Amino acid sequence: MNKVITWIATCMFILAALFAAGPVEAKVSAEEAQKLKDGTLTPLGANPKGNEAGTIPPWEGGITEYPDGYEKGMRQIDPFPGDKVQFTITAANASEYADKLSPGQLSMFQRYPNTYKMNVYPTRRSASYPQRYYDYAFKNATTAVMGEGGNGVLNSAESVPFPIPKHGLECMWNHLTRYRGATLFRTYASVAPTPGGQYTIITVREQIMIPYSAEGATIDTIENKLLLFLQEVIAPARLAGQILLVHETLDQVKEPRKAWTYNPGQRRVRLAPNIAYDNPGTASDGQRTSDQLDMYNGAPDRYDWKLVGKKEHYIPYNSYKLHSDRNKISDIIQPGHINQDLARYELHRVWVVEANLKEGTRHVYKKRVFHIDEDSWTIGVADNYDARLEIWRIQEAHLMNYYDMPLVGQTAEVVYDIQNGRYVALGMTNEGLDWRFNEDYKAEMFTPAQVRRMGRR
């Protein structure tokens, strides 16, 4: 009898430990993975079919040819110049579309009933990627697993690890590991207007190396590095010279994120353990947290994650009008929200993932809900709730296909604070700013020693 009790207790202990660690076994069978090849799913796990209403078309490979007038190396031009606004959602009719809008989006109509609107265009499933990215998604499907507690990814490289997700955290890891090129250089503007619309443009330069996405990447060559991130503020003069270096790891249990900062006033490179979670984000005037950059980044360990399911949702997409170099920053920034005449919304299917703050952990957001585009694994909309579980901040990523790669990325990210009437818009590449891919970067460029040399110039 004592042996039976001991055996039961042991089993319960093991089960408790497994549940505490979170989902680890995530790979799917070879038969299920075959759906990525036989047309049942797209190569990245999306539903290739259109919807019954005809408002979402089938996925037919996305953008596979340059639009007329475009040559490689040019700034992206609109591949759908003839598309017209189908209808406009306003405060007066938002309730008619409530089932396809998030609570945060609906709150924007309430906060700005006279100025906020969404121009809805025909849905274009424009997402496309290199063939090797599709090939590795198929491979990863049968090999990738999450690390202890879901705080890392193992046995995966080059593509999303979980194209056929079973858990919310798998969807988030797909967002974190999605293809953004092996290297990326970008300069962009960040603006945090006052409620009255006054602002200062902060110009940021970023160099990013993504070992995980490099062609031929393996677990050994990655050396547990998801990405290396070097950011420098270059304007205005009072902020210029601030530098941030981040080493983002793949298995964050084995090796947590490391970060260093350089402050030109102190002329010292310092280890910065607070560049994570809910600490204020760079160049945001306190209007976003560190883990809101790129819609969500960093360790997921402070939340319990739930896969709510998939739904049809209006998200910013094919945002070439907003991206156009015909726009100045002053054309985009307005009191309360960006110029919505420049924004394009489309109906897409999204994965809905809910994050709830774990008992005993701390974060300014008690609950977060992410809407992840099924074709690109990029978060398009996120709602963030305060400790009272009231909407606090809503995020929108204005997505587009950088078809010279090809890949889906943002041309701007916006974080709206419903409560104080402010927002921060970052990633804007108008007025001569832009992204460049496939730069010749070496890991030696992303070291504290390199930050020290940059700071002494």
N, C-alpha and C positions, 0 to 999 in steps of 0.2 A: 504493500500500500504506500509506504513511504517513497519507494522507487517511482511509483506512478505519479505521486504528487510532485516529486522532484522533476520528473520528465515533463509534466504539464507546465510547471513553473519555468523550466528552461525554454520550452517552446514559446511561452508567452513573452519571455524576455527577448528572445530572438525576434519575434514579430514586432514587439514594441520598438526594438532598435531599428528594424527595417522601416517602419512607418516614420520614425523620428528622422531617419536619414533622408526620407523622401524617395520618389521614384528613381530607380537607378537603371533597371532593365528597360530599355526603350527601343531596341532594334526590332524590326519586323521580320516576318518570314520571307523567304525568297519568293514564295507565291504572291504574297501581298505586295512586295516591292515591284513585281512584274507589272503592276498597274501603272507604274511610271513609264513603262515602255510600250504597253499595248494600247494606249489611248484612253484607258479608263480614267486616268488622271493625267495632268500635264507633267512634264519632267520635274517640276518642283512641287507637285502634289495638289495643284488646284483642280477645280472642276472645269474641264475643258468646254462644257456645254454652256449655251446661253440659258437665260431663264425663260419661263413659260410666257411671260408678258412681252418678251422681245426687247426689254429695256437694258438687258445685259447680253451682249453678243457672245458667240463662241470665241475661245482663244485659238488663234490660227498662227501662232508663232511670234506675235508682237511685231515690232518694227524690225525688218530684216534688210531693208535697203534705205539708203540716204534719200531724204526728200529732194525734190527738184530745187536746184539752186544751192545745195549744200556740198561743200568739199571738206574732206577730213582736215581737222585742225581749226576750222571756223567755229565761231560760237553757234550753239544749236539754234536752228530756226524752227518755226512752228510747222510740223508735218501735216497739220490739219487746218490750214488757213481758212477753209470754206465752212467750217463748223459754226453753227449759229446757236445762240441761247435758246433752249427748248422752253424753259419756264424759269421763273424766279421765285425763290422762297423768301418770304418776308415775315415780319411779326404778325401780319394779318392772316396769313394762310399756313403758318408753320405747323399748326396742330394737324393739318391734313397729311403732313409728311413725318409726324412724330415717330412712327415706327421705324423710320430709316435715318433718324438723327439721334445723336447721343444726348443725354441730359445736359451735358456741358454746352453742346451746340444750341440746344433749345434755350438755355439760359442767356446766350448772347443776344437772341431776339428780344428777350425780356429786358436785358440791360440796356440795349440800344435799339428800341423799337422803331425809331425814325430813320436810322442810317444803316443798320446792319442787314445784309441780304446775302443770298447765295444764288448765283447764276448757274443753272444746271445745263450742261452740254451733253451731247450724245456720248455714250460710254465707248471709249476706245481702249481695248485691252492691249496696250502697246508694249507691255513688259517683254523684254527679250534679253538673253544672256549668251555668252560663248558656249559652244557645244560641250567643252570639257566641264563646265559648271554643271550642266545637266547630267553628264556621265558620272560625276562624283556624287551628285545627290542620290543617284541610283545605288552607287556603291556604299555610301554612308548609311543608307536606309537599313542595311542588314548588318552593320558593324558598330554604329555609333551608340554609345550609352552615356548617361549623365553620371558625373562623379558623385561622391558622397554628399547627400543632402541636396542634390541638384545644383551644386555650386561650381560645376565645371562640366566639360564635355571631353569624352575619351574616344579614341579610335575613329577619329573624323578629321578630314582636311579638305580644303579647296572649296567646298560647297556647304549648303545648309545640312546639318547633321540629321534632322528629323523631318523629311518631306512628307511623311505620313504620321502626323503627331497624334499622341494619345493623351497628353497632359498639357496644361497651360504653360508650364515651364519649358517644355520642348518648343512651343511656338516662340517664346521669348528668346531662347537660344538660337532659333533660326533667324530672328531679327538681328541679334548680336553678331552672328557670324556671316550674314548675307554678303554677297559679293559687292565690293566697292572698288575693285581693282587691286592689284598687288601693292601699288603705291599711289598716293594722291597728294597733289599740291593745290591748295586753294587759298585765295584771299577773298574776304567777304566783309560786309558791313553789319554791325550789330547796333541796334537802336532801342532805347527804352524810354519812350515818350512819357511826359507827365500827362495827367488827365486832360490838360488843356492842349496838348499836342506839341509842347516844346521838347526838343531833344538835341543830343550831341551824337554825331556819327563816330563810332569806334571801329577802326579798321583792324582786322585780325589776319595774320598769316599763319597757315597751318601746313605742316609737312607730316604725312602719315605713311607709315610702312606697315603692311599687313602680311606678316609671314604666313598666316593661316591660308590666305588666298593666293599665294604665289604658285605659279605653275610647277607641278612636280612636288608640292609640299607633302611632307610626311610627318608623323609624330616626332621622329628624330630631328628632322631639319627645323621644325617649328620651335623646338626647345621650350615648349609651354608658353610661347608668346602669341597671343591673338593679334595684337597690334601695338605699334610704337607710335607715339603721338607727341609732336613738338609744336607748341603754339607760342606766337609772339604778338603782342599788341604793338602796332606800328603807328597808330594815330588815335587820339590827339597827342600833342607833345607831353601833356601832364601825365599821361598813362603809358607813353611809348617806352619800350624796353622791358616790360613785364613779360616773363617767359615761364611757360609751364611745360614740363616733360612728364609723360605718363607711359609706363610699361603695363599694358593690360594683358593679363594672363588668361589662359584657356581653362586650366584646372586651378581655380582660385582657392581651393582647400590646400592644395600642395604648395601654392605660392600666391599670396594675395597681391593685388595691384600695388605698384610702387609709383610714387609721384615726387617730383622735385620742382621747386619754384625759384625764380630769380627776381629780386626786387632791385631796380636800379638805384634806389635811394640807399639801400644797405650794401649793395654790391657783393652779395653773398648768395650762393646756391644752398638751399635748405631742403631737407627731406620734408615732404608735406603729406602726412597721413590723412589730412582732412579734405583732400581733393576727391571726395566721394560722397555718396548718399545725399543727405539733405543740406550739406554745406552750400553756401551761395555759389552760383556758377560764374565763370569769368565774364567780365564785360556785360553784366546783366542788371546792375544796380539793384541786386537782390530780388529780381523778378522771376528767377528760376533757380532750381537746385542743380548741383553738379550732375546728378544722375538723370537730368532731363535733357542734356545735350544729346543730339541724335535721337530724340524722343524718349529713349531709355538706354542707359549704359551702366556697366559695373556689375557688382555682385548682387545676386537676387536673394540673399540669405535673410533679409529682414521681413520678407513677406511670405505668406502662404498663397500659392498660385492655383487658380481654378480655370479650367477650360470651359467657358460657358457654351460655346458652340460657334456656328457660322451663321451670318445673316447678311442681308443686303443693306448697304449703308452709303450715304453720300459722303465722299471724302474728296479733298483736293487732288486733282490728277491732271496729267498732261498740261502742266502749268507754264507753258511756253510764253504766254502773254505776260505773265508776271516776270518771267526770266528775261524778257526782251531788253536789249541795250538801248532801246528807245526810251525806256523809263529811267527817270532819276529817282534817287531815294526819296526826294520830296514829293514825287508823284505817288509813291507807295504809302508813306506814313501819314496817318490822319489821327485826330483825337479818338481814343477809344478802341480803334481797330484799324487794320490796314485798309487800303482802298479796295473794296470788294468788287469794283468794276474790273479789276485786273486779275481777280481770282477765278479759277475754273473748277467747278465741282462736277463729279460724275457718280453714277451709281455703280458700285462694285461690291462683290462679296468679300467679306472680311471675317477673319477669326476673331472672336471676342474673348479676351483673357482678363480675368479679374484678380487683382492682388489685394490681399488684406493683411494689415500689419500684424506680425506675430506677437503673441503675448510676451511681455518682458523685453521687447525691443523698442527702439525709438526712431521715429521719422516724422517730419511735419505733415506728411500725407498718410492718413490712416487707411485710405482705400484708393486704389487706382484701377481704371478700366481702360484697356488698350484695344484698339481696333486695327488689325493687322491685315494689310492687303494680301489676298490669297495668291496673286500672281507674282509678287516680288518679295514677300515676307518682310515688308517695310511697314512700320507703324504709321498709319495715316492720321489718326485722331486718338487722343488720350484725355480722359477726365480724371482729375485729381481732387480728392475730398479732404477736408480738414478733420480735426479731432471730433467735431460734432456731426460728422458724416454729411456735411453740406458741401455743395460744389464750390471749389476754391479757384482752381486754375484749369483751363482747357488748353490743350496743345493741338496744333495742326501742322502737318508736314505737307508742303506744296510739292508734289512729286512730279517727275518727268523722266523720260528715257533719254539718257546720254548715249545716243545711238552710235556714236563713233567707237564705243567700247565693245558691245552695248551693255548697259545696266540701268537700273532705276535708282535715282537719288533725289535729294531735295534741292530745290532752288531757293527755298526759304523755310525756316521753322518759326512759328509764332506761338508764344505762350501768353494767353489772356488771363488776367487776374479779375475774376468776376466781382470780387469784393471791394477792391480799391480803385477799379477803373483804369488800371495801367496795363501795359503789356510790354513784352520784349520781342522784337523781330530780329532774327539772326540768320546768317547764311546767305544774305542777299548779295548777289554777284553783279549788280548793275553798275553803271558808270566805270567800265573798264576792269572790273573784278571778275574772276572766273575760276573754274576748276581745270586742272591739268592732270592727266593720268599717265601712268607708266614712266614716271621720273626715275632716274638712275640713283636710287638711294641705297646706302649701306647701313648696316646696324650700328656702325661706329658713329654715325651722325646723331644717334639718339641716346646719348650718355650724359651724365652730369658734367663730365669734363667738357663736352661740346657746349653745353649751356654756359659754363663758366667762360669759355672762349667767346661766345656770342655776347655775353654781358660786358666784356671788356673792350669791345670795339668802340 
